[in-house]
């Protein structure tokens, strides 16, 4: 049986105090602690930290939102 590997590394990290925008398709996890605007696709986990702000569309395997989405 095929099983997805969610133990891949971080493909995108936006640190607190920084801004990123665009339309991204990445391999690996995504972590937003700063500001991101645009669209994001990953077959892995997507995290928005307490200080994170995400404005856009996300097509992800699973999401954990502590900040603003």
SEVEX-355402 format. One record per atom (N, C-alpha, C): residue number from 1; atom name; residue in three letters; x, y, z. Coordinates in Angstrom, 2 decimals. Layout:
<rec><i>NUM</i><at>CA</at><aa>ALA</aa><xx>X</xx><yy>Y</yy><zz>Z</zz></rec>
...
# end
This chain:
<rec><i>1</i><at>N</at><aa>UNK</aa><xx>0.84</xx><yy>-1.18</yy><zz>0.00</zz></rec>
<rec><i>1</i><at>CA</at><aa>UNK</aa><xx>0.00</xx><yy>0.00</yy><zz>0.00</zz></rec>
<rec><i>1</i><at>C</at><aa>UNK</aa><xx>0.89</xx><yy>1.25</yy><zz>0.00</zz></rec>
<rec><i>2</i><at>N</at><aa>UNK</aa><xx>0.51</xx><yy>2.22</yy><zz>-0.77</zz></rec>
<rec><i>2</i><at>CA</at><aa>UNK</aa><xx>1.26</xx><yy>3.47</yy><zz>-0.86</zz></rec>
<rec><i>2</i><at>C</at><aa>UNK</aa><xx>0.96</xx><yy>4.34</yy><zz>0.35</zz></rec>
<rec><i>3</i><at>N</at><aa>UNK</aa><xx>1.99</xx><yy>4.92</yy><zz>0.93</zz></rec>
<rec><i>3</i><at>CA</at><aa>UNK</aa><xx>1.83</xx><yy>5.80</yy><zz>2.09</zz></rec>
<rec><i>3</i><at>C</at><aa>UNK</aa><xx>2.62</xx><yy>7.07</yy><zz>1.86</zz></rec>
<rec><i>4</i><at>N</at><aa>UNK</aa><xx>1.98</xx><yy>8.21</yy><zz>2.08</zz></rec>
<rec><i>4</i><at>CA</at><aa>UNK</aa><xx>2.64</xx><yy>9.51</yy><zz>1.92</zz></rec>
<rec><i>4</i><at>C</at><aa>UNK</aa><xx>3.65</xx><yy>9.71</yy><zz>3.04</zz></rec>
<rec><i>5</i><at>N</at><aa>UNK</aa><xx>4.82</xx><yy>10.24</yy><zz>2.70</zz></rec>
<rec><i>5</i><at>CA</at><aa>UNK</aa><xx>5.86</xx><yy>10.51</yy><zz>3.68</zz></rec>
<rec><i>5</i><at>C</at><aa>UNK</aa><xx>5.78</xx><yy>11.97</yy><zz>4.11</zz></rec>
<rec><i>6</i><at>N</at><aa>UNK</aa><xx>5.25</xx><yy>12.22</yy><zz>5.30</zz></rec>
<rec><i>6</i><at>CA</at><aa>UNK</aa><xx>5.14</xx><yy>13.58</yy><zz>5.80</zz></rec>
<rec><i>6</i><at>C</at><aa>UNK</aa><xx>6.34</xx><yy>13.98</yy><zz>6.64</zz></rec>
<rec><i>7</i><at>N</at><aa>UNK</aa><xx>7.38</xx><yy>13.16</yy><zz>6.64</zz></rec>
<rec><i>7</i><at>CA</at><aa>UNK</aa><xx>8.58</xx><yy>13.46</yy><zz>7.41</zz></rec>
<rec><i>7</i><at>C</at><aa>UNK</aa><xx>9.64</xx><yy>14.14</yy><zz>6.56</zz></rec>
<rec><i>8</i><at>N</at><aa>UNK</aa><xx>9.21</xx><yy>14.85</yy><zz>5.54</zz></rec>
<rec><i>8</i><at>CA</at><aa>UNK</aa><xx>10.16</xx><yy>15.57</yy><zz>4.69</zz></rec>
<rec><i>8</i><at>C</at><aa>UNK</aa><xx>10.52</xx><yy>16.88</yy><zz>5.36</zz></rec>
<rec><i>9</i><at>N</at><aa>UNK</aa><xx>11.61</xx><yy>17.51</yy><zz>4.91</zz></rec>
<rec><i>9</i><at>CA</at><aa>UNK</aa><xx>12.09</xx><yy>18.74</yy><zz>5.52</zz></rec>
<rec><i>9</i><at>C</at><aa>UNK</aa><xx>11.22</xx><yy>19.95</yy><zz>5.20</zz></rec>
<rec><i>10</i><at>N</at><aa>UNK</aa><xx>11.63</xx><yy>21.08</yy><zz>5.71</zz></rec>
<rec><i>10</i><at>CA</at><aa>UNK</aa><xx>10.89</xx><yy>22.32</yy><zz>5.48</zz></rec>
<rec><i>10</i><at>C</at><aa>UNK</aa><xx>11.20</xx><yy>22.84</yy><zz>4.08</zz></rec>
<rec><i>11</i><at>N</at><aa>UNK</aa><xx>10.16</xx><yy>23.10</yy><zz>3.31</zz></rec>
<rec><i>11</i><at>CA</at><aa>UNK</aa><xx>10.30</xx><yy>23.64</yy><zz>1.97</zz></rec>
<rec><i>11</i><at>C</at><aa>UNK</aa><xx>10.15</xx><yy>25.14</yy><zz>1.93</zz></rec>
<rec><i>12</i><at>N</at><aa>UNK</aa><xx>9.46</xx><yy>25.70</yy><zz>2.94</zz></rec>
<rec><i>12</i><at>CA</at><aa>UNK</aa><xx>9.26</xx><yy>27.15</yy><zz>3.02</zz></rec>
<rec><i>12</i><at>C</at><aa>UNK</aa><xx>9.22</xx><yy>27.56</yy><zz>4.48</zz></rec>
<rec><i>13</i><at>N</at><aa>UNK</aa><xx>9.99</xx><yy>28.58</yy><zz>4.82</zz></rec>
<rec><i>13</i><at>CA</at><aa>UNK</aa><xx>9.95</xx><yy>29.17</yy><zz>6.16</zz></rec>
<rec><i>13</i><at>C</at><aa>UNK</aa><xx>9.95</xx><yy>30.68</yy><zz>6.00</zz></rec>
<rec><i>14</i><at>N</at><aa>UNK</aa><xx>8.91</xx><yy>31.32</yy><zz>6.55</zz></rec>
<rec><i>14</i><at>CA</at><aa>UNK</aa><xx>8.82</xx><yy>32.79</yy><zz>6.55</zz></rec>
<rec><i>14</i><at>C</at><aa>UNK</aa><xx>8.95</xx><yy>33.22</yy><zz>8.01</zz></rec>
<rec><i>15</i><at>N</at><aa>UNK</aa><xx>10.12</xx><yy>33.75</yy><zz>8.41</zz></rec>
<rec><i>15</i><at>CA</at><aa>UNK</aa><xx>10.33</xx><yy>34.10</yy><zz>9.82</zz></rec>
<rec><i>15</i><at>C</at><aa>UNK</aa><xx>9.56</xx><yy>35.35</yy><zz>10.25</zz></rec>
<rec><i>16</i><at>N</at><aa>UNK</aa><xx>9.38</xx><yy>35.47</yy><zz>11.54</zz></rec>
<rec><i>16</i><at>CA</at><aa>UNK</aa><xx>8.72</xx><yy>36.63</yy><zz>12.14</zz></rec>
<rec><i>16</i><at>C</at><aa>UNK</aa><xx>9.43</xx><yy>37.90</yy><zz>11.68</zz></rec>
<rec><i>17</i><at>N</at><aa>UNK</aa><xx>8.63</xx><yy>38.91</yy><zz>11.30</zz></rec>
<rec><i>17</i><at>CA</at><aa>UNK</aa><xx>9.17</xx><yy>40.19</yy><zz>10.87</zz></rec>
<rec><i>17</i><at>C</at><aa>UNK</aa><xx>9.46</xx><yy>40.28</yy><zz>9.38</zz></rec>
<rec><i>18</i><at>N</at><aa>UNK</aa><xx>9.26</xx><yy>39.19</yy><zz>8.64</zz></rec>
<rec><i>18</i><at>CA</at><aa>UNK</aa><xx>9.52</xx><yy>39.24</yy><zz>7.20</zz></rec>
<rec><i>18</i><at>C</at><aa>UNK</aa><xx>8.21</xx><yy>39.08</yy><zz>6.42</zz></rec>
<rec><i>19</i><at>N</at><aa>UNK</aa><xx>8.25</xx><yy>39.50</yy><zz>5.15</zz></rec>
<rec><i>19</i><at>CA</at><aa>UNK</aa><xx>7.11</xx><yy>39.43</yy><zz>4.25</zz></rec>
<rec><i>19</i><at>C</at><aa>UNK</aa><xx>7.48</xx><yy>38.62</yy><zz>3.02</zz></rec>
<rec><i>20</i><at>N</at><aa>UNK</aa><xx>6.55</xx><yy>37.79</yy><zz>2.57</zz></rec>
<rec><i>20</i><at>CA</at><aa>UNK</aa><xx>6.75</xx><yy>36.99</yy><zz>1.36</zz></rec>
<rec><i>20</i><at>C</at><aa>UNK</aa><xx>5.44</xx><yy>36.99</yy><zz>0.61</zz></rec>
<rec><i>21</i><at>N</at><aa>UNK</aa><xx>5.51</xx><yy>37.08</yy><zz>-0.72</zz></rec>
<rec><i>21</i><at>CA</at><aa>UNK</aa><xx>4.29</xx><yy>36.93</yy><zz>-1.51</zz></rec>
<rec><i>21</i><at>C</at><aa>UNK</aa><xx>4.60</xx><yy>36.17</yy><zz>-2.78</zz></rec>
<rec><i>22</i><at>N</at><aa>UNK</aa><xx>3.57</xx><yy>35.57</yy><zz>-3.33</zz></rec>
<rec><i>22</i><at>CA</at><aa>UNK</aa><xx>3.75</xx><yy>34.81</yy><zz>-4.57</zz></rec>
<rec><i>22</i><at>C</at><aa>UNK</aa><xx>2.84</xx><yy>33.60</yy><zz>-4.61</zz></rec>
<rec><i>23</i><at>N</at><aa>UNK</aa><xx>2.99</xx><yy>32.85</yy><zz>-5.68</zz></rec>
<rec><i>23</i><at>CA</at><aa>UNK</aa><xx>2.24</xx><yy>31.62</yy><zz>-5.89</zz></rec>
<rec><i>23</i><at>C</at><aa>UNK</aa><xx>3.26</xx><yy>30.48</yy><zz>-5.87</zz></rec>
<rec><i>24</i><at>N</at><aa>UNK</aa><xx>3.25</xx><yy>29.70</yy><zz>-4.80</zz></rec>
<rec><i>24</i><at>CA</at><aa>UNK</aa><xx>4.30</xx><yy>28.71</yy><zz>-4.57</zz></rec>
<rec><i>24</i><at>C</at><aa>UNK</aa><xx>3.77</xx><yy>27.29</yy><zz>-4.56</zz></rec>
<rec><i>25</i><at>N</at><aa>UNK</aa><xx>4.51</xx><yy>26.41</yy><zz>-5.17</zz></rec>
<rec><i>25</i><at>CA</at><aa>UNK</aa><xx>4.29</xx><yy>24.98</yy><zz>-5.09</zz></rec>
<rec><i>25</i><at>C</at><aa>UNK</aa><xx>5.60</xx><yy>24.40</yy><zz>-4.56</zz></rec>
<rec><i>26</i><at>N</at><aa>UNK</aa><xx>5.56</xx><yy>23.82</yy><zz>-3.37</zz></rec>
<rec><i>26</i><at>CA</at><aa>UNK</aa><xx>6.80</xx><yy>23.38</yy><zz>-2.73</zz></rec>
<rec><i>26</i><at>C</at><aa>UNK</aa><xx>6.74</xx><yy>21.91</yy><zz>-2.36</zz></rec>
<rec><i>27</i><at>N</at><aa>UNK</aa><xx>7.91</xx><yy>21.34</yy><zz>-2.16</zz></rec>
<rec><i>27</i><at>CA</at><aa>UNK</aa><xx>8.05</xx><yy>20.01</yy><zz>-1.58</zz></rec>
<rec><i>27</i><at>C</at><aa>UNK</aa><xx>8.46</xx><yy>20.21</yy><zz>-0.13</zz></rec>
<rec><i>28</i><at>N</at><aa>UNK</aa><xx>7.81</xx><yy>19.54</yy><zz>0.76</zz></rec>
<rec><i>28</i><at>CA</at><aa>UNK</aa><xx>8.14</xx><yy>19.67</yy><zz>2.18</zz></rec>
<rec><i>28</i><at>C</at><aa>UNK</aa><xx>7.14</xx><yy>20.54</yy><zz>2.91</zz></rec>
<rec><i>29</i><at>N</at><aa>UNK</aa><xx>7.40</xx><yy>20.71</yy><zz>4.19</zz></rec>
<rec><i>29</i><at>CA</at><aa>UNK</aa><xx>6.53</xx><yy>21.48</yy><zz>5.07</zz></rec>
<rec><i>29</i><at>C</at><aa>UNK</aa><xx>6.66</xx><yy>22.96</yy><zz>4.81</zz></rec>
<rec><i>30</i><at>N</at><aa>UNK</aa><xx>5.61</xx><yy>23.69</yy><zz>5.18</zz></rec>
<rec><i>30</i><at>CA</at><aa>UNK</aa><xx>5.62</xx><yy>25.15</yy><zz>5.11</zz></rec>
<rec><i>30</i><at>C</at><aa>UNK</aa><xx>5.34</xx><yy>25.70</yy><zz>6.51</zz></rec>
<rec><i>31</i><at>N</at><aa>UNK</aa><xx>6.14</xx><yy>26.66</yy><zz>6.92</zz></rec>
<rec><i>31</i><at>CA</at><aa>UNK</aa><xx>5.98</xx><yy>27.29</yy><zz>8.25</zz></rec>
<rec><i>31</i><at>C</at><aa>UNK</aa><xx>5.96</xx><yy>28.80</yy><zz>8.05</zz></rec>
<rec><i>32</i><at>N</at><aa>UNK</aa><xx>4.88</xx><yy>29.46</yy><zz>8.50</zz></rec>
<rec><i>32</i><at>CA</at><aa>UNK</aa><xx>4.73</xx><yy>30.91</yy><zz>8.37</zz></rec>
<rec><i>32</i><at>C</at><aa>UNK</aa><xx>4.71</xx><yy>31.51</yy><zz>9.77</zz></rec>
<rec><i>33</i><at>N</at><aa>UNK</aa><xx>5.74</xx><yy>32.29</yy><zz>10.11</zz></rec>
<rec><i>33</i><at>CA</at><aa>UNK</aa><xx>5.77</xx><yy>33.05</yy><zz>11.36</zz></rec>
<rec><i>33</i><at>C</at><aa>UNK</aa><xx>5.73</xx><yy>34.55</yy><zz>11.07</zz></rec>
<rec><i>34</i><at>N</at><aa>UNK</aa><xx>5.92</xx><yy>34.92</yy><zz>9.82</zz></rec>
<rec><i>34</i><at>CA</at><aa>UNK</aa><xx>5.83</xx><yy>36.31</yy><zz>9.38</zz></rec>
<rec><i>34</i><at>C</at><aa>UNK</aa><xx>4.56</xx><yy>36.52</yy><zz>8.58</zz></rec>
<rec><i>35</i><at>N</at><aa>UNK</aa><xx>4.62</xx><yy>37.32</yy><zz>7.52</zz></rec>
<rec><i>35</i><at>CA</at><aa>UNK</aa><xx>3.47</xx><yy>37.60</yy><zz>6.66</zz></rec>
<rec><i>35</i><at>C</at><aa>UNK</aa><xx>3.64</xx><yy>36.95</yy><zz>5.30</zz></rec>
<rec><i>36</i><at>N</at><aa>UNK</aa><xx>2.60</xx><yy>36.27</yy><zz>4.82</zz></rec>
<rec><i>36</i><at>CA</at><aa>UNK</aa><xx>2.61</xx><yy>35.67</yy><zz>3.49</zz></rec>
<rec><i>36</i><at>C</at><aa>UNK</aa><xx>1.31</xx><yy>35.99</yy><zz>2.80</zz></rec>
<rec><i>37</i><at>N</at><aa>UNK</aa><xx>1.40</xx><yy>36.43</yy><zz>1.53</zz></rec>
<rec><i>37</i><at>CA</at><aa>UNK</aa><xx>0.21</xx><yy>36.67</yy><zz>0.71</zz></rec>
<rec><i>37</i><at>C</at><aa>UNK</aa><xx>0.40</xx><yy>35.93</yy><zz>-0.61</zz></rec>
<rec><i>38</i><at>N</at><aa>UNK</aa><xx>-0.63</xx><yy>35.23</yy><zz>-1.03</zz></rec>
<rec><i>38</i><at>CA</at><aa>UNK</aa><xx>-0.57</xx><yy>34.51</yy><zz>-2.30</zz></rec>
<rec><i>38</i><at>C</at><aa>UNK</aa><xx>-1.20</xx><yy>33.14</yy><zz>-2.18</zz></rec>
<rec><i>39</i><at>N</at><aa>UNK</aa><xx>-0.70</xx><yy>32.21</yy><zz>-2.97</zz></rec>
<rec><i>39</i><at>CA</at><aa>UNK</aa><xx>-1.21</xx><yy>30.84</yy><zz>-2.92</zz></rec>
<rec><i>39</i><at>C</at><aa>UNK</aa><xx>-0.07</xx><yy>29.87</yy><zz>-2.62</zz></rec>
<rec><i>40</i><at>N</at><aa>UNK</aa><xx>-0.42</xx><yy>28.79</yy><zz>-1.97</zz></rec>
<rec><i>40</i><at>CA</at><aa>UNK</aa><xx>0.57</xx><yy>27.81</yy><zz>-1.54</zz></rec>
<rec><i>40</i><at>C</at><aa>UNK</aa><xx>0.03</xx><yy>26.41</yy><zz>-1.77</zz></rec>
<rec><i>41</i><at>N</at><aa>UNK</aa><xx>0.84</xx><yy>25.56</yy><zz>-2.38</zz></rec>
<rec><i>41</i><at>CA</at><aa>UNK</aa><xx>0.51</xx><yy>24.15</yy><zz>-2.55</zz></rec>
<rec><i>41</i><at>C</at><aa>UNK</aa><xx>1.65</xx><yy>23.31</yy><zz>-2.00</zz></rec>
<rec><i>42</i><at>N</at><aa>UNK</aa><xx>1.31</xx><yy>22.33</yy><zz>-1.17</zz></rec>
<rec><i>42</i><at>CA</at><aa>UNK</aa><xx>2.26</xx><yy>21.32</yy><zz>-0.71</zz></rec>
<rec><i>42</i><at>C</at><aa>UNK</aa><xx>1.50</xx><yy>20.06</yy><zz>-0.36</zz></rec>
<rec><i>43</i><at>N</at><aa>UNK</aa><xx>2.13</xx><yy>18.92</yy><zz>-0.56</zz></rec>
<rec><i>43</i><at>CA</at><aa>UNK</aa><xx>1.52</xx><yy>17.65</yy><zz>-0.17</zz></rec>
<rec><i>43</i><at>C</at><aa>UNK</aa><xx>1.94</xx><yy>17.28</yy><zz>1.25</zz></rec>
<rec><i>44</i><at>N</at><aa>UNK</aa><xx>2.41</xx><yy>18.25</yy><zz>1.99</zz></rec>
<rec><i>44</i><at>CA</at><aa>UNK</aa><xx>2.88</xx><yy>18.03</yy><zz>3.34</zz></rec>
<rec><i>44</i><at>C</at><aa>UNK</aa><xx>2.12</xx><yy>18.97</yy><zz>4.30</zz></rec>
<rec><i>45</i><at>N</at><aa>UNK</aa><xx>2.65</xx><yy>19.16</yy><zz>5.48</zz></rec>
<rec><i>45</i><at>CA</at><aa>UNK</aa><xx>2.02</xx><yy>19.96</yy><zz>6.54</zz></rec>
<rec><i>45</i><at>C</at><aa>UNK</aa><xx>2.26</xx><yy>21.45</yy><zz>6.35</zz></rec>
<rec><i>46</i><at>N</at><aa>UNK</aa><xx>1.29</xx><yy>22.23</yy><zz>6.77</zz></rec>
<rec><i>46</i><at>CA</at><aa>UNK</aa><xx>1.33</xx><yy>23.68</yy><zz>6.68</zz></rec>
<rec><i>46</i><at>C</at><aa>UNK</aa><xx>1.05</xx><yy>24.24</yy><zz>8.07</zz></rec>
<rec><i>47</i><at>N</at><aa>UNK</aa><xx>1.98</xx><yy>25.05</yy><zz>8.60</zz></rec>
<rec><i>47</i><at>CA</at><aa>UNK</aa><xx>1.83</xx><yy>25.64</yy><zz>9.94</zz></rec>
<rec><i>47</i><at>C</at><aa>UNK</aa><xx>1.84</xx><yy>27.16</yy><zz>9.83</zz></rec>
<rec><i>48</i><at>N</at><aa>UNK</aa><xx>0.91</xx><yy>27.79</yy><zz>10.53</zz></rec>
<rec><i>48</i><at>CA</at><aa>UNK</aa><xx>0.94</xx><yy>29.24</yy><zz>10.71</zz></rec>
<rec><i>48</i><at>C</at><aa>UNK</aa><xx>1.13</xx><yy>29.46</yy><zz>12.21</zz></rec>
<rec><i>49</i><at>N</at><aa>UNK</aa><xx>2.30</xx><yy>29.98</yy><zz>12.58</zz></rec>
<rec><i>49</i><at>CA</at><aa>UNK</aa><xx>2.63</xx><yy>30.21</yy><zz>13.99</zz></rec>
<rec><i>49</i><at>C</at><aa>UNK</aa><xx>1.82</xx><yy>31.35</yy><zz>14.59</zz></rec>
<rec><i>50</i><at>N</at><aa>UNK</aa><xx>1.95</xx><yy>31.55</yy><zz>15.90</zz></rec>
<rec><i>50</i><at>CA</at><aa>UNK</aa><xx>1.19</xx><yy>32.60</yy><zz>16.60</zz></rec>
<rec><i>50</i><at>C</at><aa>UNK</aa><xx>1.41</xx><yy>33.98</yy><zz>16.02</zz></rec>
<rec><i>51</i><at>N</at><aa>UNK</aa><xx>2.60</xx><yy>34.26</yy><zz>15.52</zz></rec>
<rec><i>51</i><at>CA</at><aa>UNK</aa><xx>2.90</xx><yy>35.58</yy><zz>14.95</zz></rec>
<rec><i>51</i><at>C</at><aa>UNK</aa><xx>2.68</xx><yy>35.61</yy><zz>13.44</zz></rec>
<rec><i>52</i><at>N</at><aa>UNK</aa><xx>2.23</xx><yy>34.49</yy><zz>12.86</zz></rec>
<rec><i>52</i><at>CA</at><aa>UNK</aa><xx>2.08</xx><yy>34.39</yy><zz>11.42</zz></rec>
<rec><i>52</i><at>C</at><aa>UNK</aa><xx>0.77</xx><yy>34.98</yy><zz>10.91</zz></rec>
<rec><i>53</i><at>N</at><aa>UNK</aa><xx>0.82</xx><yy>35.47</yy><zz>9.68</zz></rec>
<rec><i>53</i><at>CA</at><aa>UNK</aa><xx>-0.35</xx><yy>36.00</yy><zz>8.98</zz></rec>
<rec><i>53</i><at>C</at><aa>UNK</aa><xx>-0.33</xx><yy>35.47</yy><zz>7.56</zz></rec>
<rec><i>54</i><at>N</at><aa>UNK</aa><xx>-1.37</xx><yy>34.71</yy><zz>7.17</zz></rec>
<rec><i>54</i><at>CA</at><aa>UNK</aa><xx>-1.46</xx><yy>34.15</yy><zz>5.83</zz></rec>
<rec><i>54</i><at>C</at><aa>UNK</aa><xx>-2.70</xx><yy>34.71</yy><zz>5.16</zz></rec>
<rec><i>55</i><at>N</at><aa>UNK</aa><xx>-2.52</xx><yy>35.31</yy><zz>3.98</zz></rec>
<rec><i>55</i><at>CA</at><aa>UNK</aa><xx>-3.63</xx><yy>35.87</yy><zz>3.21</zz></rec>
<rec><i>55</i><at>C</at><aa>UNK</aa><xx>-3.58</xx><yy>35.25</yy><zz>1.82</zz></rec>
<rec><i>56</i><at>N</at><aa>UNK</aa><xx>-4.49</xx><yy>34.34</yy><zz>1.54</zz></rec>
<rec><i>56</i><at>CA</at><aa>UNK</aa><xx>-4.50</xx><yy>33.72</yy><zz>0.22</zz></rec>
<rec><i>56</i><at>C</at><aa>UNK</aa><xx>-5.15</xx><yy>32.35</yy><zz>0.24</zz></rec>
<rec><i>57</i><at>N</at><aa>UNK</aa><xx>-4.74</xx><yy>31.52</yy><zz>-0.71</zz></rec>
<rec><i>57</i><at>CA</at><aa>UNK</aa><xx>-5.28</xx><yy>30.17</yy><zz>-0.87</zz></rec>
<rec><i>57</i><at>C</at><aa>UNK</aa><xx>-4.21</xx><yy>29.15</yy><zz>-0.52</zz></rec>
<rec><i>58</i><at>N</at><aa>UNK</aa><xx>-4.62</xx><yy>28.10</yy><zz>0.19</zz></rec>
<rec><i>58</i><at>CA</at><aa>UNK</aa><xx>-3.70</xx><yy>27.04</yy><zz>0.55</zz></rec>
<rec><i>58</i><at>C</at><aa>UNK</aa><xx>-4.31</xx><yy>25.69</yy><zz>0.19</zz></rec>
<rec><i>59</i><at>N</at><aa>UNK</aa><xx>-3.58</xx><yy>24.89</yy><zz>-0.56</zz></rec>
<rec><i>59</i><at>CA</at><aa>UNK</aa><xx>-3.95</xx><yy>23.52</yy><zz>-0.90</zz></rec>
<rec><i>59</i><at>C</at><aa>UNK</aa><xx>-2.86</xx><yy>22.63</yy><zz>-0.30</zz></rec>
<rec><i>60</i><at>N</at><aa>UNK</aa><xx>-3.15</xx><yy>22.07</yy><zz>0.89</zz></rec>
<rec><i>60</i><at>CA</at><aa>UNK</aa><xx>-2.14</xx><yy>21.37</yy><zz>1.66</zz></rec>
<rec><i>60</i><at>C</at><aa>UNK</aa><xx>-2.69</xx><yy>20.04</yy><zz>2.18</zz></rec>
<rec><i>61</i><at>N</at><aa>UNK</aa><xx>-1.80</xx><yy>19.18</yy><zz>2.66</zz></rec>
<rec><i>61</i><at>CA</at><aa>UNK</aa><xx>-2.22</xx><yy>17.89</yy><zz>3.22</zz></rec>
<rec><i>61</i><at>C</at><aa>UNK</aa><xx>-2.92</xx><yy>18.09</yy><zz>4.55</zz></rec>
<rec><i>62</i><at>N</at><aa>UNK</aa><xx>-2.33</xx><yy>18.87</yy><zz>5.45</zz></rec>
<rec><i>62</i><at>CA</at><aa>UNK</aa><xx>-2.96</xx><yy>19.19</yy><zz>6.73</zz></rec>
<rec><i>62</i><at>C</at><aa>UNK</aa><xx>-2.42</xx><yy>20.53</yy><zz>7.19</zz></rec>
<rec><i>63</i><at>N</at><aa>UNK</aa><xx>-3.22</xx><yy>21.23</yy><zz>7.98</zz></rec>
<rec><i>63</i><at>CA</at><aa>UNK</aa><xx>-2.84</xx><yy>22.58</yy><zz>8.43</zz></rec>
<rec><i>63</i><at>C</at><aa>UNK</aa><xx>-3.00</xx><yy>22.69</yy><zz>9.93</zz></rec>
<rec><i>64</i><at>N</at><aa>UNK</aa><xx>-2.09</xx><yy>23.46</yy><zz>10.52</zz></rec>
<rec><i>64</i><at>CA</at><aa>UNK</aa><xx>-2.18</xx><yy>23.80</yy><zz>11.95</zz></rec>
<rec><i>64</i><at>C</at><aa>UNK</aa><xx>-2.07</xx><yy>25.32</yy><zz>12.01</zz></rec>
<rec><i>65</i><at>N</at><aa>UNK</aa><xx>-3.13</xx><yy>25.97</yy><zz>12.45</zz></rec>
<rec><i>65</i><at>CA</at><aa>UNK</aa><xx>-3.20</xx><yy>27.43</yy><zz>12.43</zz></rec>
<rec><i>65</i><at>C</at><aa>UNK</aa><xx>-3.24</xx><yy>27.96</yy><zz>13.87</zz></rec>
<rec><i>66</i><at>N</at><aa>UNK</aa><xx>-2.22</xx><yy>28.73</yy><zz>14.25</zz></rec>
<rec><i>66</i><at>CA</at><aa>UNK</aa><xx>-2.20</xx><yy>29.39</yy><zz>15.55</zz></rec>
<rec><i>66</i><at>C</at><aa>UNK</aa><xx>-2.28</xx><yy>30.91</yy><zz>15.37</zz></rec>
<rec><i>67</i><at>N</at><aa>UNK</aa><xx>-1.93</xx><yy>31.39</yy><zz>14.18</zz></rec>
<rec><i>67</i><at>CA</at><aa>UNK</aa><xx>-1.95</xx><yy>32.82</yy><zz>13.87</zz></rec>
<rec><i>67</i><at>C</at><aa>UNK</aa><xx>-3.21</xx><yy>33.18</yy><zz>13.10</zz></rec>
<rec><i>68</i><at>N</at><aa>UNK</aa><xx>-3.06</xx><yy>34.04</yy><zz>12.10</zz></rec>
<rec><i>68</i><at>CA</at><aa>UNK</aa><xx>-4.20</xx><yy>34.53</yy><zz>11.32</zz></rec>
<rec><i>68</i><at>C</at><aa>UNK</aa><xx>-4.15</xx><yy>33.93</yy><zz>9.92</zz></rec>
<rec><i>69</i><at>N</at><aa>UNK</aa><xx>-5.30</xx><yy>33.36</yy><zz>9.51</zz></rec>
<rec><i>69</i><at>CA</at><aa>UNK</aa><xx>-5.41</xx><yy>32.77</yy><zz>8.19</zz></rec>
<rec><i>69</i><at>C</at><aa>UNK</aa><xx>-6.56</xx><yy>33.41</yy><zz>7.46</zz></rec>
# end
